[in-house]
Amino acid sequence: MDVNVCDIDLDGLGRLGAALSDHTRRRLLVALARGPGYPAELAVELDESRQNVSNHLACLRGCGLVVASPEGRRMRYELVDARLAAALRDLVELTVAVDPQHAHQPERRA
């Protein structure tokens, strides 16, 4: 599929970049790529505080990448579109020409 670069939404691209710039948000996107989740369970899975996960989920909602649906007293989060999981995999596969001398060093967690 040929994409006209003039048709790319730069604001949308910036929101995606902001979402992907944080370690916890990247981990949340990967977790939600496997299926919907709830903040409490995601916090346990990612070994993060519930408040931290909720804040990052709010950011991802603001970026337009996840949606929340109330289920009783809980909120269920999922990717806004199933194609996002495939797009994330495709983006990672495109980083094959990384120059080791100039490669970004991944964040290390204590």
Solvent accessible surface area in square Angstrom, and as a share of the most:
residue,aa,sasa,rsa
1,M,224,1.00
2,D,144,0.75
3,V,85,0.49
4,N,84,0.43
5,V,116,0.67
6,C,112,0.67
7,D,111,0.57
8,I,72,0.37
9,D,84,0.43
10,L,137,0.68
11,D,105,0.55
12,G,21,0.20
13,L,96,0.48
14,G,45,0.43
15,R,100,0.37
16,L,40,0.20
17,G,40,0.39
18,A,48,0.37
19,A,0,0.00
20,L,47,0.23
21,S,73,0.47
22,D,38,0.20
23,H,39,0.17
24,T,8,0.05
25,R,35,0.13
26,R,80,0.29
27,R,68,0.25
28,L,0,0.00
29,L,1,0.01
30,V,83,0.47
31,A,6,0.05
32,L,5,0.02
33,A,38,0.29
34,R,166,0.61
35,G,25,0.24
36,P,64,0.40
37,G,9,0.08
38,Y,43,0.16
39,P,8,0.05
40,A,48,0.37
41,E,83,0.37
42,L,7,0.03
43,A,7,0.06
44,V,125,0.72
45,E,93,0.42
46,L,12,0.06
47,D,131,0.68
48,E,26,0.12
49,S,66,0.42
50,R,135,0.49
51,Q,119,0.53
52,N,45,0.23
53,V,0,0.00
54,S,34,0.22
55,N,83,0.42
56,H,26,0.12
57,L,0,0.00
58,A,59,0.46
59,C,45,0.27
60,L,0,0.00
61,R,112,0.41
62,G,61,0.58
63,C,17,0.10
64,G,41,0.39
65,L,18,0.09
66,V,4,0.02
67,V,61,0.35
68,A,22,0.17
69,S,41,0.26
70,P,101,0.64
71,E,77,0.35
72,G,82,0.78
73,R,244,0.89
74,R,115,0.42
75,M,66,0.29
76,R,66,0.24
77,Y,19,0.07
78,E,52,0.23
79,L,19,0.09
80,V,75,0.43
81,D,50,0.26
82,A,91,0.70
83,R,182,0.67
84,L,22,0.11
85,A,11,0.09
86,A,42,0.32
87,A,44,0.34
88,L,24,0.12
89,R,141,0.51
90,D,79,0.41
91,L,74,0.37
92,V,108,0.62
93,E,116,0.52
94,L,133,0.66
95,T,85,0.49
96,V,132,0.76
97,A,97,0.75
98,V,85,0.49
99,D,68,0.35
100,P,114,0.72
101,Q,160,0.71
102,H,147,0.66
103,A,31,0.24
104,H,156,0.70
105,Q,127,0.56
106,P,77,0.49
107,E,80,0.36
108,R,205,0.75
109,R,130,0.47
110,A,156,1.21
